[in-house]
């Protein structure tokens, strides 16, 4: 009986060992597929900032997801450097500053960050890019547009034409500042202008510090104009002309990686709409599949979609 017990115990141990080996192998394979190589090897992670910053629910940049991803790469010992691929015309101020701070935390952890500007990296898109160690742009990249804007409508005349009275009950002199049913008062304009001037000053200071320029120089080109990548290079707004591959090579070099680095690509979002439009080339599918519910949108790792 004792002999049978030992045999059963050995068999159970072997079974557990085989299961553990199997699970470990699967984990290694999934990690290799998802992160571009085996754990422990130095890699360059690519983080994409696509669309308007701060309106992720509407197809823009999901700030929380970007900040979380940058934090994961900062803490991942196999990630030696990060490349920001920026295709953004800007967005909301505070979310843009959150991403900027997250990039700085990656750099503070000793991991170089290189920004690669795509078609457009303007306003907040440019602001995020200058948080990197180096900034690359294509000659035709649209960048600049540094400034802060607030647009408010005044529909008082329209409301009067249709017979609508807009009644406001408030506690606080400026609680209904920006009321669309009446002209803006001079003192209200002063309040908003002071707010925008303060935010604009924060923007200019950050760009000046990161680009090694004095604030007067930055204010000289930070007047809302758009520049090509080539013009931006002449103004010292960017470091080099080049695309994503050049940025990856630069990041690897800064991190001390010899040869072509292993890459960690972003996880992709998948939806039935995108599958029909992008894979089958049926742009008219947007009319056939209007506003598919969230139930049909799946967030899945790229390796499951290959």
ZAMARGU-4260 file (C-alpha; in steps of 0.2 Angstrom, whole numbers, plus 5000, padded with zeros to 4 digits):
<rodrens>
0) 5000/5000/5000 | 5014/5012/5004 | 5022/5008/4988 | 5006/5012/4978 | 5005/5028/4988
5) 5023/5033/4983 | 5019/5029/4965 | 5003/5040/4966 | 5012/5054/4974 | 5026/5053/4960
10) 5013/5052/4946 | 5004/5068/4954 | 5020/5077/4955 | 5025/5073/4937 | 5007/5078/4931
15) 5009/5095/4940 | 5026/5097/4933 | 5020/5094/4915 | 5006/5106/4917 | 5017/5120/4924
20) 5029/5117/4910 | 5015/5118/4897 | 5008/5134/4905 | 5026/5142/4906 | 5029/5138/4887
25) 5012/5145/4882 | 5016/5161/4892 | 5033/5162/4884 | 5025/5160/4867 | 5012/5173/4870
30) 5024/5185/4877 | 5036/5183/4862 | 5022/5186/4850 | 5015/5201/4858 | 5031/5209/4864
35) 5042/5205/4849 | 5054/5193/4858 | 5058/5183/4873 | 5057/5191/4890 | 5073/5198/4896
40) 5079/5204/4879 | 5080/5223/4877 | 5066/5230/4867 | 5059/5246/4860 | 5041/5250/4864
45) 5031/5260/4851 | 5017/5270/4858 | 5004/5278/4846 | 4996/5295/4850 | 4983/5296/4836
50) 4969/5308/4835 | 4963/5322/4846 | 4970/5321/4864 | 4957/5319/4878 | 4942/5313/4868
55) 4946/5294/4867 | 4927/5289/4868 | 4925/5299/4851 | 4939/5290/4842 | 4953/5301/4848
60) 4967/5298/4860 | 4962/5289/4876 | 4973/5298/4889 | 4971/5285/4903 | 4976/5271/4891
65) 4991/5280/4885 | 4997/5285/4903 | 4994/5267/4909 | 5004/5260/4894 | 5018/5272/4897
70) 5018/5267/4915 | 5019/5248/4910 | 5034/5251/4899 | 5043/5262/4912 | 5041/5247/4924
75) 5045/5233/4912 | 5063/5228/4913 | 5063/5221/4896 | 5059/5238/4888 | 5075/5249/4886
80) 5067/5263/4876 | 5051/5270/4870 | 5046/5278/4853 | 5031/5290/4853 | 5022/5290/4836
85) 5012/5306/4836 | 4998/5309/4824 | 4988/5322/4833 | 4982/5340/4829 | 4981/5343/4848
90) 4967/5342/4860 | 4962/5346/4878 | 4975/5355/4889 | 4975/5344/4905 | 4975/5327/4896
95) 4989/5333/4885 | 4999/5338/4901 | 4995/5321/4909 | 5003/5312/4894 | 5018/5324/4894
100) 5021/5320/4913 | 5020/5301/4909 | 5033/5303/4896 | 5044/5312/4908 | 5042/5298/4921
105) 5048/5286/4908 | 5064/5297/4905 | 5066/5299/4924 | 5067/5280/4925 | 5082/5280/4914
110) 5074/5275/4898 | 5076/5286/4883 | 5061/5292/4873 | 5061/5297/4855 | 5046/5306/4846
115) 5042/5302/4828 | 5030/5314/4821 | 5018/5308/4807 | 5007/5318/4796 | 5003/5331/4809
120) 5009/5334/4827 | 5003/5351/4831 | 4998/5361/4846 | 4996/5348/4860 | 5003/5334/4848
125) 5019/5345/4847 | 5018/5348/4866 | 5018/5329/4869 | 5032/5326/4857 | 5044/5339/4865
130) 5044/5329/4881 | 5055/5316/4872 | 5074/5315/4872 | 5074/5318/4853 | 5061/5323/4840
135) 5060/5317/4823 | 5049/5324/4809 | 5046/5321/4791 | 5050/5336/4779 | 5031/5337/4776
140) 5025/5335/4793 | 5013/5348/4799 | 5018/5355/4816 | 5017/5370/4827 | 5001/5379/4829
145) 5006/5382/4847 | 4993/5392/4857 | 4977/5390/4867 | 4960/5394/4860 | 4942/5395/4867
150) 4927/5398/4856 | 4910/5402/4863 | 4894/5405/4853 | 4882/5420/4855 | 4865/5415/4849
155) 4855/5428/4857 | 4848/5435/4841 | 4843/5418/4835 | 4834/5414/4852 | 4824/5431/4850
160) 4819/5427/4833 | 4811/5410/4838 | 4804/5418/4854 | 4815/5409/4867 | 4819/5418/4883
165) 4835/5411/4892 | 4833/5413/4910 | 4848/5410/4922 | 4847/5409/4941 | 4865/5409/4948
170) 4875/5412/4964 | 4892/5419/4960 | 4896/5433/4948 | 4904/5422/4935 | 4895/5406/4936
175) 4887/5408/4919 | 4902/5415/4911 | 4901/5410/4892 | 4882/5411/4892 | 4877/5408/4874
180) 4861/5419/4876 | 4869/5435/4879 | 4885/5445/4874 | 4900/5442/4884 | 4904/5456/4897
185) 4921/5465/4897 | 4926/5458/4914 | 4921/5441/4909 | 4932/5442/4894 | 4946/5447/4905
190) 4944/5432/4916 | 4945/5420/4902 | 4959/5429/4893 | 4969/5428/4909 | 4965/5409/4910
195) 4971/5407/4892 | 4987/5417/4895 | 4992/5407/4910 | 4990/5391/4901 | 4999/5398/4885
200) 5013/5403/4897 | 5014/5385/4904 | 5015/5379/4886 | 5029/5391/4880 | 5039/5388/4896
205) 5038/5369/4893 | 5043/5370/4875 | 5057/5382/4879 | 5065/5371/4892 | 5064/5355/4882
210) 5070/5363/4866 | 5084/5373/4875 | 5077/5389/4869 | 5073/5405/4878 | 5054/5409/4880
215) 5056/5425/4869 | 5061/5414/4855 | 5047/5402/4857 | 5034/5416/4858 | 5041/5422/4841
220) 5035/5406/4832 | 5022/5400/4845 | 5008/5411/4837 | 4996/5398/4831 | 5005/5396/4814
225) 5008/5379/4806 | 5025/5374/4800 | 5032/5360/4789 | 5044/5348/4797 | 5058/5356/4787
230) 5053/5374/4793 | 5052/5367/4811 | 5070/5360/4810 | 5076/5377/4805 | 5068/5384/4820
235) 5075/5371/4831 | 5058/5364/4835 | 5063/5347/4830 | 5080/5338/4830 | 5081/5328/4814
240) 5072/5324/4798 | 5066/5306/4797 | 5052/5294/4799 | 5047/5280/4811 | 5062/5269/4807
245) 5074/5283/4810 | 5066/5286/4827 | 5067/5267/4832 | 5086/5267/4827 | 5089/5282/4837
250) 5080/5275/4852 | 5089/5259/4851 | 5106/5268/4850 | 5102/5279/4865 | 5097/5264/4875
255) 5114/5255/4870 | 5105/5241/4860 | 5117/5234/4847 | 5109/5229/4830 | 5090/5229/4826
260) 5080/5230/4842 | 5065/5219/4846 | 5049/5229/4845 | 5034/5230/4856 | 5019/5236/4845
265) 5003/5244/4852 | 4988/5233/4855 | 4975/5236/4842 | 4957/5239/4844 | 4945/5229/4833
270) 4927/5231/4828 | 4916/5224/4815 | 4915/5241/4807 | 4934/5242/4805 | 4935/5224/4798
275) 4922/5228/4784 | 4929/5245/4780 | 4947/5242/4781 | 4949/5224/4776 | 4936/5223/4763
280) 4938/5241/4757 | 4920/5245/4758 | 4919/5263/4764 | 4900/5263/4761 | 4899/5251/4776
285) 4897/5265/4787 | 4880/5268/4780 | 4876/5249/4782 | 4882/5247/4799 | 4878/5264/4808
290) 4883/5266/4826 | 4886/5248/4831 | 4884/5245/4849 | 4899/5243/4861 | 4894/5225/4862
295) 4902/5222/4845 | 4918/5231/4849 | 4932/5219/4856 | 4949/5225/4863 | 4960/5211/4859
300) 4979/5209/4858 | 4986/5210/4840 | 4993/5192/4840 | 4975/5185/4841 | 4971/5195/4825
305) 4984/5189/4814
</rodrens>
